[in-house]
Amino acid sequence: MRSNFVKHALREGDTALGTMVFEFATPGIARIVASAGADFVVFDQEHSGWGIDTIRMLMATALAADVVPLVRVPATQYHFISRPLDVGASGIMVPMVETAEQARLVVSSAKYPPLGNRGAAFGIAHDDYEAAEDAISGMRNANDQTLLIAQIETRRGTDNVDEIAAVEGLDVLWIGHNDLTNSMGIPGRFDHPDYLRAIDRFLEACRRHGKAPGIMSTGVDEARAQLDQGFRCVAYWGDIWLYARALRQGLAAIRED
Protein backbone atom coordinates (compact mmCIF):
# COMPACT_ATOMS: atom_id res chain seq x y z
CA MET A 1 0.00 0.00 0.00
CA ARG A 2 1.27 3.46 -0.89
CA SER A 3 2.51 5.93 1.69
CA ASN A 4 -0.33 8.08 3.04
CA PHE A 5 1.15 11.56 3.30
CA VAL A 6 -2.04 13.00 4.78
CA LYS A 7 -2.02 10.52 7.66
CA HIS A 8 1.65 11.20 8.34
CA ALA A 9 1.14 14.98 8.25
CA LEU A 10 -1.76 14.84 10.68
CA ARG A 11 0.18 12.52 12.97
CA GLU A 12 2.94 15.15 13.13
CA GLY A 13 0.46 17.87 14.07
CA ASP A 14 0.23 19.47 10.62
CA THR A 15 -2.92 20.31 8.66
CA ALA A 16 -4.48 18.77 5.57
CA LEU A 17 -6.89 20.45 3.14
CA GLY A 18 -9.13 18.62 0.73
CA THR A 19 -12.62 18.46 -0.70
CA MET A 20 -15.57 16.10 -1.09
CA VAL A 21 -17.11 14.55 -4.21
CA PHE A 22 -20.78 13.57 -4.33
CA GLU A 23 -21.79 13.81 -7.99
CA PHE A 24 -18.97 13.85 -10.53
CA ALA A 25 -17.91 10.21 -10.72
CA THR A 26 -15.57 10.81 -13.64
CA PRO A 27 -12.13 9.32 -14.35
CA GLY A 28 -10.53 12.77 -14.21
CA ILE A 29 -12.05 14.17 -11.03
CA ALA A 30 -9.22 13.12 -8.71
CA ARG A 31 -6.62 14.56 -11.06
CA ILE A 32 -8.59 17.83 -11.19
CA VAL A 33 -8.72 17.91 -7.40
CA ALA A 34 -4.99 17.16 -7.18
CA SER A 35 -4.08 19.83 -9.72
CA ALA A 36 -6.07 22.35 -7.66
CA GLY A 37 -3.77 21.62 -4.72
CA ALA A 38 -5.92 19.42 -2.49
CA ASP A 39 -4.22 16.97 -0.17
CA PHE A 40 -7.17 14.57 -0.04
CA VAL A 41 -10.53 13.90 -1.62
CA VAL A 42 -13.46 12.18 0.08
CA PHE A 43 -15.73 10.24 -2.27
CA ASP A 44 -19.17 9.96 -0.71
CA GLN A 45 -21.22 6.76 -0.57
CA GLU A 46 -23.49 7.85 2.26
CA HIS A 47 -25.60 10.28 0.22
CA SER A 48 -24.62 9.68 -3.42
CA GLY A 49 -25.99 6.17 -3.94
CA TRP A 50 -22.68 5.05 -5.47
CA GLY A 51 -21.99 1.33 -5.37
CA ILE A 52 -18.70 -0.47 -5.09
CA ASP A 53 -18.17 -0.59 -8.88
CA THR A 54 -18.20 3.21 -9.03
CA ILE A 55 -15.85 3.41 -6.05
CA ARG A 56 -13.53 0.90 -7.69
CA MET A 57 -13.25 3.08 -10.80
CA LEU A 58 -12.72 6.22 -8.74
CA MET A 59 -9.98 4.58 -6.67
CA ALA A 60 -8.19 3.23 -9.74
CA THR A 61 -8.11 6.67 -11.36
CA ALA A 62 -7.38 8.54 -8.11
CA LEU A 63 -4.24 6.50 -7.53
CA ALA A 64 -2.83 8.07 -10.71
CA ALA A 65 -3.00 11.49 -9.04
CA ASP A 66 -1.00 13.05 -6.23
CA VAL A 67 -3.93 13.08 -3.81
CA VAL A 68 -5.08 10.78 -1.02
CA PRO A 69 -8.41 9.13 -1.96
CA LEU A 70 -10.82 8.46 0.91
CA VAL A 71 -14.33 7.01 0.93
CA ARG A 72 -17.19 7.93 3.21
CA VAL A 73 -19.11 4.70 3.69
CA PRO A 74 -22.86 4.44 4.35
CA ALA A 75 -22.74 2.90 7.83
CA THR A 76 -20.63 1.19 10.49
CA GLN A 77 -20.63 -2.31 9.01
CA TYR A 78 -17.71 -4.55 8.13
CA HIS A 79 -18.48 -5.01 4.43
CA PHE A 80 -19.02 -1.28 3.88
CA ILE A 81 -15.61 -0.55 5.41
CA SER A 82 -13.46 -3.39 4.07
CA ARG A 83 -14.57 -3.33 0.42
CA PRO A 84 -13.53 0.26 -0.40
CA LEU A 85 -10.18 -0.45 1.22
CA ASP A 86 -9.74 -3.60 -0.86
CA VAL A 87 -10.36 -1.66 -4.10
CA GLY A 88 -7.75 0.94 -3.23
CA ALA A 89 -9.07 3.57 -0.82
CA SER A 90 -6.35 5.09 1.36
CA GLY A 91 -8.80 5.60 4.18
CA ILE A 92 -12.38 5.51 5.34
CA MET A 93 -14.78 8.04 6.83
CA VAL A 94 -17.59 6.48 8.87
CA PRO A 95 -20.74 8.49 9.68
CA MET A 96 -22.81 8.57 12.86
CA VAL A 97 -20.24 7.10 15.26
CA GLU A 98 -21.87 7.43 18.67
CA THR A 99 -20.02 5.07 21.03
CA ALA A 100 -16.58 3.68 21.73
CA GLU A 101 -17.95 0.25 20.80
CA GLN A 102 -18.83 1.51 17.31
CA ALA A 103 -15.42 3.14 17.03
CA ARG A 104 -13.71 -0.13 17.89
CA LEU A 105 -15.79 -1.88 15.20
CA VAL A 106 -14.51 0.67 12.66
CA VAL A 107 -10.92 -0.08 13.63
CA SER A 108 -11.47 -3.84 13.70
CA SER A 109 -13.08 -3.79 10.24
CA ALA A 110 -10.30 -1.70 8.68
CA LYS A 111 -7.19 -3.13 10.30
CA TYR A 112 -5.46 -6.44 9.72
CA PRO A 113 -4.42 -8.62 12.68
CA PRO A 114 -3.24 -8.11 15.31
CA LEU A 115 -4.98 -4.70 15.37
CA GLY A 116 -8.22 -5.87 13.75
CA ASN A 117 -10.04 -8.59 11.87
CA ARG A 118 -9.97 -7.39 8.26
CA GLY A 119 -10.01 -10.29 5.83
CA ALA A 120 -6.71 -11.00 4.12
CA ALA A 121 -6.32 -10.38 0.39
CA PHE A 122 -2.84 -9.49 -0.80
CA GLY A 123 -1.50 -8.37 -4.16
CA ILE A 124 -4.85 -6.88 -5.21
CA ALA A 125 -5.87 -3.27 -5.95
CA HIS A 126 -4.94 -1.81 -2.56
CA ASP A 127 -1.42 -3.22 -3.03
CA ASP A 128 -1.13 -1.87 -6.59
CA TYR A 129 -1.26 -5.55 -7.61
CA GLU A 130 2.16 -6.16 -6.11
CA ALA A 131 2.61 -8.80 -3.45
CA ALA A 132 4.46 -7.87 -0.27
CA GLU A 133 7.61 -9.75 0.67
CA ASP A 134 5.60 -11.49 3.38
CA ALA A 135 2.10 -11.31 4.87
CA ILE A 136 3.23 -9.80 8.15
CA SER A 137 5.01 -6.83 6.56
CA GLY A 138 2.12 -6.33 4.12
CA MET A 139 -0.44 -6.20 6.91
CA ARG A 140 1.74 -3.95 9.04
CA ASN A 141 2.18 -1.52 6.15
CA ALA A 142 -1.55 -1.43 5.40
CA ASN A 143 -2.34 -0.80 9.05
CA ASP A 144 0.21 2.02 9.14
CA GLN A 145 -1.02 3.73 5.98
CA THR A 146 -4.81 3.45 6.29
CA LEU A 147 -6.47 6.64 7.55
CA LEU A 148 -9.57 6.19 9.72
CA ILE A 149 -12.06 9.00 10.28
CA ALA A 150 -15.00 8.74 12.68
CA GLN A 151 -17.77 11.29 12.28
CA ILE A 152 -19.25 12.79 15.43
CA GLU A 153 -22.61 14.16 14.35
CA THR A 154 -25.22 13.40 17.00
CA ARG A 155 -25.87 14.51 20.56
CA ARG A 156 -25.06 10.98 21.71
CA GLY A 157 -21.77 11.12 19.84
CA THR A 158 -20.74 14.38 21.51
CA ASP A 159 -21.81 12.99 24.90
CA ASN A 160 -19.42 10.06 24.32
CA VAL A 161 -16.73 11.94 22.39
CA ASP A 162 -14.02 11.50 25.02
CA GLU A 163 -14.46 7.71 25.05
CA ILE A 164 -14.55 7.61 21.24
CA ALA A 165 -11.41 9.74 20.96
CA ALA A 166 -9.61 7.34 23.28
CA VAL A 167 -10.02 4.41 20.85
CA GLU A 168 -6.66 3.39 19.40
CA GLY A 169 -6.50 3.23 15.61
CA LEU A 170 -8.67 6.22 14.80
CA ASP A 171 -6.77 9.11 13.23
CA VAL A 172 -9.40 11.82 12.79
CA LEU A 173 -12.64 12.75 14.51
CA TRP A 174 -14.85 14.72 12.15
CA ILE A 175 -17.75 16.97 13.08
CA GLY A 176 -20.86 16.46 10.95
CA HIS A 177 -22.18 19.93 11.68
CA ASN A 178 -25.53 19.72 9.89
CA ASP A 179 -26.55 16.40 11.43
CA LEU A 180 -25.26 17.49 14.81
CA THR A 181 -27.46 20.56 14.92
CA ASN A 182 -30.39 18.45 13.70
CA SER A 183 -29.77 15.96 16.51
CA MET A 184 -29.63 18.80 19.03
CA GLY A 185 -32.95 20.25 17.86
CA ILE A 186 -31.34 23.44 16.50
CA PRO A 187 -31.06 22.76 12.73
CA GLY A 188 -28.50 25.01 11.06
CA ARG A 189 -27.92 27.09 14.22
CA PHE A 190 -24.14 27.06 14.16
CA ASP A 191 -24.04 30.09 16.46
CA HIS A 192 -26.18 28.44 19.13
CA PRO A 193 -24.50 28.17 22.55
CA ASP A 194 -25.28 24.44 22.80
CA TYR A 195 -23.58 23.78 19.46
CA LEU A 196 -20.57 25.91 20.37
CA ARG A 197 -20.19 24.07 23.69
CA ALA A 198 -20.35 20.74 21.83
CA ILE A 199 -17.57 21.90 19.49
CA ASP A 200 -15.41 22.97 22.43
CA ARG A 201 -15.92 19.57 24.05
CA PHE A 202 -15.11 17.85 20.76
CA LEU A 203 -11.88 19.80 20.23
CA GLU A 204 -10.76 19.20 23.81
CA ALA A 205 -11.29 15.43 23.42
CA CYS A 206 -9.24 15.48 20.21
CA ARG A 207 -6.41 17.34 21.92
CA ARG A 208 -6.48 15.05 24.95
CA HIS A 209 -6.25 11.86 22.91
CA GLY A 210 -4.09 13.00 19.99
CA LYS A 211 -6.75 12.85 17.29
CA ALA A 212 -6.87 15.35 14.42
CA PRO A 213 -10.15 17.31 14.40
CA GLY A 214 -11.87 17.49 11.00
CA ILE A 215 -14.78 19.38 9.47
CA MET A 216 -16.19 20.52 6.12
CA SER A 217 -16.25 24.25 5.31
CA THR A 218 -18.45 26.11 2.86
CA GLY A 219 -16.22 29.10 2.29
CA VAL A 220 -12.69 30.46 2.52
CA ASP A 221 -13.29 32.68 5.55
CA GLU A 222 -15.08 29.83 7.32
CA ALA A 223 -12.20 27.43 6.63
CA ARG A 224 -9.65 29.91 7.93
CA ALA A 225 -11.71 30.41 11.09
CA GLN A 226 -11.95 26.64 11.57
CA LEU A 227 -8.18 26.27 11.28
CA ASP A 228 -7.71 29.07 13.80
CA GLN A 229 -10.19 27.30 16.07
CA GLY A 230 -8.05 24.16 16.08
CA PHE A 231 -9.38 22.00 13.25
CA ARG A 232 -6.53 20.39 11.30
CA CYS A 233 -8.30 18.35 8.60
CA VAL A 234 -10.63 20.54 6.54
CA ALA A 235 -12.63 19.69 3.42
CA TYR A 236 -13.40 22.74 1.34
CA TRP A 237 -17.01 21.99 0.41
CA GLY A 238 -18.06 19.53 -2.32
CA ASP A 239 -18.21 19.26 -6.09
CA ILE A 240 -21.94 20.03 -6.48
CA TRP A 241 -21.86 23.31 -4.58
CA LEU A 242 -18.48 24.51 -5.83
CA TYR A 243 -19.54 23.98 -9.44
CA ALA A 244 -22.97 25.54 -8.93
CA ARG A 245 -21.56 28.59 -7.16
CA ALA A 246 -18.84 29.19 -9.76
CA LEU A 247 -21.32 28.80 -12.63
CA ARG A 248 -23.91 31.03 -10.96
CA GLN A 249 -21.36 33.75 -10.27
CA GLY A 250 -19.96 33.58 -13.79
CA LEU A 251 -23.34 33.75 -15.50
CA ALA A 252 -24.45 36.59 -13.26
CA ALA A 253 -21.28 38.53 -14.09
CA ILE A 254 -21.79 37.97 -17.85
CA ARG A 255 -25.35 39.27 -17.61
CA GLU A 256 -24.35 42.45 -15.80
CA ASP A 257 -24.84 45.63 -17.77
Buried (B, 14 or more C-beta within 10 A) or exposed (E): BEEBBBBBBBEEEBBBBBBBBBBBBBEEBBBBBBEEEBBBBBBBBBEBEBEBEBBBBBBBBBBEBEBBBBBBBBEBEBEBBBBBBBBBBBBBBBBBBBBBEBBBBBBBBBBBEEBBBBEEEBEEBBBEEEEBEEEEEBBBBBBBBBBBBBBBBBBBBBBBBBBBBBBEBBBBBBBBBEBBBBBBEBEEEEEBEBBEEBBEBBBBBBEEBEBBBBBBBBEEEBBEEBBEEBBBBBBBBBBBEBEEEEEEEEEEEEEEE
